[in-house]
Every structure is written in structure tokens, then in C-alpha cells.
Amino acid sequence: MAINLEAYKKILEELEPFHAKLVAVSKTKPAEDISALYEAGQRIFGENYVQEMTEKQAQLPADIEWHFIGHLQSNKVKYIAPFVHTIHAVDSLKLLQEINKQAAKHQRVINCLLQVHIADEETKFGMDEKEIDELLKTVTSNANAYSNTKIVGLMGMATNTDDNAQVQSEFHQLHDIFTRLANTYLQGNTDFKELSIGMSADYPLALKEGSTMVRIGSLLFGKRNYSQN
């Protein structure tokens, strides 16, 4: 079997005490593998590429909750707007505005996570704290203009390093930012509750720092086959 059911059950057991959700990262994996994990009970799947996600969504059960977790270009939002549940990597006001525009066309509300840059690597996407403050000031002062989006939390990616102390420190930093934003701009907003941190290599550290969503691929599906893409 292409999926690791033993690892799947173990991860769910580890998440349970933290009340965290598993986003099964299925990028570059065939629909058959997603179906197998779906049969085991998984409903939330994460994809990084727009075309791949739309193709799989058309083939698979309608009750799958699709999360877009990769870098999203504004001109591609329209392709996933009819069905995407949550977009994890909103890294600009321009992108949020486009998501709202396309969601409105389909009379939908799309959940959005603001991506924060917490890693050492410059190659990773995300906003700094000042940019996020500016975005939230704009959105909260004109909420009606963003009524087809719902900002439900933050997402971040730690530095790709074996230094667990650094990774944990970066996750802790993001949790502090989350708390500050919740108390500053989103007081009383019960929708703002998600912290999407932690992947296959570092999710136990993320759980200790308040993760509510872990994004795990290789532990469930094995190594990615990029030649399929």
C-alpha cells in the first residue's frame, strides 16, 4: 500500500491531546493514495499546486476539505475559489482582496491564514509583523469589503535545520505574534483560533508551541515524486 496507515494512526493519537487537526499533504501523490487515506477516515488534504489540486478535487469525494498550503499567485485564485476550504499562505493584502473577489463570485466565504515569515531562509514566503499589522488595520477598519474571506489564524514555516532549539524558538515567536494580534485587532473574534505550524520533521515541537494544524506529507505518503508534476 502506498500510504502508511500505521503512521497515520500514530499521528492522530499524538494530535488528540492537543486538539490539533491533521492536514494530509498530498502534493504530487495520485488520487488513489488520497482515496486510500480517505477510506481510513482522513478528510482534510493539503495541496501546493493549483492545477494539481483542481484535477484531484474533480475526481475525489465532495466532502473532502481542501486546504491550499503553497504559495498562491493572485491570478490563480479563481481556479480554486469554487471549492477550497482554507488558504494557508495569504502573504499580502492584494492576495486577500483577490480571494475575497473570487469567493464573492461563488457566494462563498473562504477561510484564510496569514503567512508570517519566521525562518532564517530568505527563500520562504510570508509577511513580517509590520506588514501583518498594516493588513489587519485595513481589514478591520473596513470589514464589509472583506466579507467573503475569514481570517482564521496564522501560518508559518520554521527554518530547515536540525537545531530543534531554533525551530522551537521560531514556533514560540509565532505563537507570541498570534496572541498579540488576537488581543490587538481581533478581540472577541472567535474565528481567529488556528495556528498552522509543524510538518513531518518538526510537528512534535509545533504542538508544544500551540499548533492547531499540522501539515504532514512524507510520513503518510512516503517521499514525494516530483517527476509526476
N, C-alpha and C positions, 0 to 999 in steps of 0.2 A: 504494500500500500504506500502511496506517495506521501501521505500525511502521517504524523507521529501522534497517534491517539493517546499514548501513554504520557507524552509531554503535555498534551492539551489538558488532560485531567489534572496533572500535577500543577500546571499554571493556574487553573481555575481554583484549585484548593488554596494556592498561595495568595490569590487575589481576594478570596472571600472575607478574611478578617478585616481587610482594608475597604471593603465595599467598592472595589475598583472594577472597571469594565475592561474586557479584552477586545482590542481591535486586531483581528487577524489580518496581517499584511500579506495580501495575495498577489502582489505585483509580479508579473512575468510567469505566474503559475496558471495552468489551464483551468477552465471551468469545471472539469471533472474533479480536480483537487478541492475546489471550493464546495462542490456538491457533497463530497465525502465529509468535510468538516461540518457542513450544514446538517447533514444527516446525524452527526454526533451531537447536534444542539446549538452550534455557533450561529449567531445571526448578524454580528457586526463584522464587516470586512472593509479593509482599507486598501486603496489603490493610489498609485503615484502618477499614472499617465491617463490623460483624458480619453484618448481613443480606445485604449485597452479597457478602461472602466465602462464605457458606453457599450462596447461589444459584449462584455460579460453580463452587464445588467440586463440586456435583452434576452440572454439565454437562461438566466437563473431565476429562482423563485422571487415573487414580487414582495415578499415580506423581509427580504434582506435589507439591512440598514447599511447603506453605502456611505463610507467616510472617505473624502478625498484628502490625502495626507501629504502630497507632494507640493512642489512649487507650482502655483497656478497662475497662468497668464490671463489677463483680463479678457482677451479676445476668444478664450476657450470656455469661459463660464457658461455660455449659452448651451453648450452641448450636454452639460451635466445638471443644469438648473431644473429640468423636469423631474428629477428623481433623487438627487443627492440629499442625504440627511444632514451631514455635518461637514464643513470645510475647516480643516485643522490649521491651515497655513495662510491666514489673512495677514499680509505684511505691508499693506498700505491702505490709505483711505480710498484711493482710486479703485482698488480691487473690491473693497467693501461696497462702494457705490454701484459697481457693475453687478455684483452678486444680488444686491437689492433690486436693481433694474430688471434683471433676468428672472428673479424669483417672482416679481410682481406680474410678469407676463403669464406666468403659470399659476397665479393666485396661490403661491406657496410662501412659507416662511422657512428660511434656511438657517440652521444653526452655524455659528461662526466662532472659531477660536483665533485669538490674536497671537501671531508668532513673535516671540521675543528672542532676540539674539543673545544667548548666554555663553556660547562656546568661544574658545580661543581662535578657532579657524575662521578666517575671513570669508571662506567659500560658503559657509552656511548662511541661509537667509534669515530674515527676522528684523524687527524694529528694536531700537533702543528705547529706554524708558521715556525719554523726552518725546519721541515720536508717538509712542502709545498714549502719553498724556494728551498730546495735541489731538490725536484721533478721538479719544474719549470725550474731550471737551466739545469737539464738533458734533459728535453723535448725540451726546446727552442734552446739548442745547437745542437740538432740532430733531427730536426723536421721531416725529411723524415722517421725516424724509427717509428714515431707515426702517420702516415698519415691516418690511419683508425680510429683514435679517434679525437674528437674535444673537447677541454676543454672549456666549455661554461660558467663556473662560479663556485660558491661555495655553499655548503650546510652546515647547522648547526642546532643543536637541543639545545634549552635552558634548563636550569635546571628545573626539575619538582618541581615547588614551587608556592605558592600563592603570593609571593613577586613580584609584577609587576615591581617595580623599578629594581630589579636584572635581570629579564627577558629582560627588555628593554635595560639595560646596556650591556648584553651579545650580543643581536642583534646588538647594536650600535658598539660594538667591532668587530663583524664580518664584518660589513659594512666598517669599517676603514681598516681592513685587505684586503677586496675586492679592495678598492680604491688604496691601496699601491701596491698590486700585479699588478693591471691593469696599473699602472704608471711605474712599475719597469720592469716587464717581458713581459707584453702584450700590450705595447703601439701600438696603431693603429690596434689592433686586435678587430674587431667589433663583433666577435663571443662571446667574453668574456663579457657577459652582464647579466647573471642570478644570482640571489641570492635566493636560496630556503630556506626560513625560515618562520616559522609560521605554527601552527597546530590548531586544533579545539579550544583549550583553550587560545591560545595566538596570533592568527593571526592579530587582530587589532593592537597590539604592533609591530608586524613584519612589517606590511605595513608602519607604521610611520618611520621605520628604513630602508626602501628601498627594501623590499621584492618584487621580481618579480614573485615568485611562492609560493603559499601556499598549504600545504598538509593537506586536511581535510577529515576525515572519519566519525566519530561518529555523527556529526551534520547532515550529509546527509543520512547515512545508519543506525543510531542507534548504540547501544552498540555492540561490536564485540562478535561473538560466537566462542570461541576458540575450543569448542568441535567438530566443523566441520573439524578442521585441522588434 
